[in-house]
């Protein structure tokens, strides 16, 4: 089994799409959105204390809709403006703790690398390892994990720091299980939030000896 190292100055936590519409109170909100929000906040605090960069990503589109493209045809809610930049539904959830040291990144598609400067940000910080949390597990979080791995980043993916909704006749639990199985086989090391936090604390403890 793969065992990626954690070197704080070469690691980043990437929180994917912890926006109002995905977290709470909307037709597309993940049932476990609030549950993972608390876990992500705990992990982010541990990361900041260890010197790990925190990046909060959100999916938004231009107010004029000019960069929605085919997504607007696939999902009518997108065309109607649920992810329009500046809308309440597209804002990061107020319960997500955002620190002044964090980086905020907007993306126009599912993966956090596509049409963004995420890779440039990571490379310029000397980062070769990312921890992925957020929603949806099997869409934006998974796409980001795949994009990262094929760019030769080490990827940690959080089994209980990600969440999804039922879709395509499959339950959220079924989709979560399938995604974690695929990612752990070929793209990432899968941890719980507590396991990830312990790994970071172990590194910090060793550094202090």
BELZI-V968530 format. One line per field, one symbol per residue. ss: DSSP state (2 for helix, 1 for strand, 0 for the rest). phi: phi as a letter, one per 30 degrees, with the letter a starting at -180 (. if undefined). burial: + if it has 16 or more other ideal C-beta (glycine too) atoms within 10 Angstrom, else -. A space follows every 50 residues. Layout:
# BELZI-V968530
ss = ???
phi = ???
burial = ???
This chain:
# BELZI-V968530
ss = 00000002221111110012222000000000222222222222222222 00111111101000000000222202222000010002220100000000 00111110000000000222222200001111111022222222222222 00011111111110001001022222222222222200111022222222 222222220
phi = .dbddccedcbbccdchdcedccaibecddecedddeddddddddddddd iddcbccbcbbdedidcdidedddbeddddjdcdejdedcddeddddccd ddccbcbcbdddcdhbceddddddcicbbbccbkbdecbdddeddddddd cicdbcbcdccbabbdahicdedddddddddddddbbaccbddddddddd ddddddddd
burial = ---+-+++-+++++++++++++++-+-+++-++--++-+++-++-+++-+ -++++++++++------+--+------++-++++--+-++-++--+-+-- -++-+-+++++++--+-+---+----+++++++++++++++++++++++- --+++++++++++++------+--++--++--++--+++++-+--++-++ --+------
